[in-house]
């Protein structure tokens, strides 16, 4: 039996739900010093200059200096530091 794969963006649109309700990455920047990230799927790389997270459909990267993880939960985290840029690789 072949399993169907749903596009979360399309499904969210059809059900009139926010994408993050179906597991899409939700990134909230609070100024240039703090970032809150929900629905990640694990840390791929971490240093004081770069944080790369696995996410549904790709990888999210955050670059800067003095980056440190403030809180780490199963699917969410808070990061602090001098945030220079963020990048989505799909």
C-alpha positions as CSV (number, residue, x, y, z in Angstrom):
1,X,0.0,0.0,0.0
2,X,1.4,3.4,-1.0
3,X,1.3,6.1,1.5
4,X,0.1,9.6,0.4
5,X,2.2,12.6,1.3
6,X,0.4,15.8,1.9
7,X,1.8,19.2,1.3
8,X,1.3,21.0,4.6
9,X,1.0,24.4,3.0
10,X,-1.8,23.3,0.7
11,X,-3.5,21.3,3.5
12,X,-3.4,24.3,5.9
13,X,-4.8,26.6,3.2
14,X,-7.7,24.2,2.4
15,X,-8.5,23.7,6.1
16,X,-8.1,27.4,6.8
17,X,-5.5,26.7,9.5
18,X,-2.2,28.4,10.2
19,X,0.7,26.4,8.8
20,X,2.3,26.0,12.2
21,X,-0.7,24.0,13.3
22,X,0.4,21.3,10.9
23,X,4.1,21.3,11.9
24,X,5.5,24.2,9.9
25,X,8.4,26.0,11.5
26,X,7.3,29.2,13.3
27,X,10.1,31.7,13.9
28,X,9.6,34.8,16.0
29,X,12.3,37.4,16.1
30,X,12.3,39.7,19.1
31,X,14.5,42.6,18.1
32,X,18.0,41.6,16.9
33,X,18.9,39.7,20.2
34,X,16.4,37.0,20.7
35,X,14.6,34.4,18.4
36,X,11.9,31.9,19.4
37,X,11.5,28.9,17.2
38,X,8.7,26.3,17.3
39,X,8.2,23.0,15.5
40,X,11.9,22.3,14.9
41,X,13.0,18.7,14.4
42,X,16.4,18.7,16.0
43,X,19.7,20.6,16.0
44,X,21.9,19.9,13.0
45,X,24.8,22.3,14.0
46,X,25.4,24.6,16.9
47,X,28.2,27.0,17.7
48,X,28.4,30.6,19.0
49,X,28.3,31.8,15.3
50,X,25.7,29.5,13.8
51,X,22.6,27.4,14.7
52,X,21.2,25.0,12.1
53,X,17.9,23.3,12.8
54,X,16.1,20.5,11.0
55,X,12.6,21.3,10.0
56,X,9.8,19.9,7.9
57,X,10.8,20.5,4.3
58,X,14.3,21.8,4.9
59,X,16.8,23.4,7.3
60,X,16.6,26.7,9.1
61,X,19.9,28.5,9.8
62,X,20.6,31.4,12.1
63,X,23.9,33.3,11.9
64,X,25.5,35.9,14.2
65,X,27.9,36.1,17.2
66,X,27.5,35.1,20.8
67,X,24.6,32.8,19.9
68,X,23.4,30.7,22.9
69,X,20.4,28.6,23.5
70,X,18.3,29.9,26.4
71,X,15.7,27.2,26.5
72,X,15.4,23.9,24.6
73,X,12.3,21.8,24.4
74,X,11.3,18.9,22.3
75,X,9.9,21.0,19.5
76,X,10.8,24.6,20.5
77,X,13.7,26.7,21.6
78,X,14.8,30.2,22.5
79,X,18.1,31.7,21.3
80,X,19.9,34.8,22.3
81,X,22.9,36.7,20.8
82,X,23.8,39.2,18.2
83,X,21.7,37.9,15.3
84,X,23.0,38.9,11.9
85,X,20.8,36.8,9.5
86,X,18.4,33.9,9.2
87,X,18.1,31.6,6.2
88,X,15.7,28.9,5.0
89,X,17.2,26.0,2.9
90,X,14.4,23.9,1.3
